[in-house]
Amino acid sequence: MISSTAAPIAAPIAIPLRDVIPWAIFAGLLCLIAIYFVGAEEGATSIIQGMYVHEWVHDGRHLLGFPCH
């Protein structure tokens, strides 16, 4: 007689929401900072003086459709 045993079915692990929220807030803040530097860091809204940040994100600005000149 041949004995067959079924492989156990893997169940997904439940991650509590309180463990996810800090990472979601951190990722959201990083996205907002990136959007600011790509989209608004120049002219009157400039935090960093000079054109260094503008030149560094210049191609990304055009790729994402932000006007800059």
N, C-alpha and C positions, 0 to 999 in steps of 0.2 A: 504494500500500500504506500502511495506517495503522499507525503504531507506537504501541503502548501500553506505558507504563512504570508499574509498580506503585509506589505510595507506600511508602516504608520504614515498617516496623512499629516503633513506639516501644516500647522495652524499659524496664521499671522500673529505677530506679537503686538499687543495693544500698547501704544505709547500714550501716556497721560498728556492731556492738553497743557498742564502746567509745566511740562518739560519742553514743549514745543514753542510756547509763547515767547520766551526770551530770545530764542534763535530767530523767530519770525520778526521780532522787533529789530534785532541787530541787522538782519538782512534788509529790512525795509529802510533803516537809516543809511546803510551803505548805498542803496539804490538812490535815495534822495540826494545824498552827497554827490554821487556820480552824475545825476541829472543836473544838479546845480552847476558843477564844474564844466560840463559839456555845454549846457544850454544858456547859462546866465553869467558866467564869470568873465565879465568884461565891462568896460565903461563905468557907469554910475553905480552898478551893483557889485563892483569888484571888491573882494576882500583882500586879495593879494595884489599889490601894486606891480605895474609893469605888464608886459605882454607874454610872460613866460608860460603861464597856464593856458592862455589863449592859443599860443603856437603849439603847445604840447597836445591839446585836444582838437586842433583845427580840422584834421581829416575826419575824426569821429563826429564832429559837429556837422560837417557837410553830409556824411553818410546818414545821419539821423534826421536830416532835413532842417536843422537850425540855421537861420541866416546869420552871417557874421560880417559880411562886407558887401 
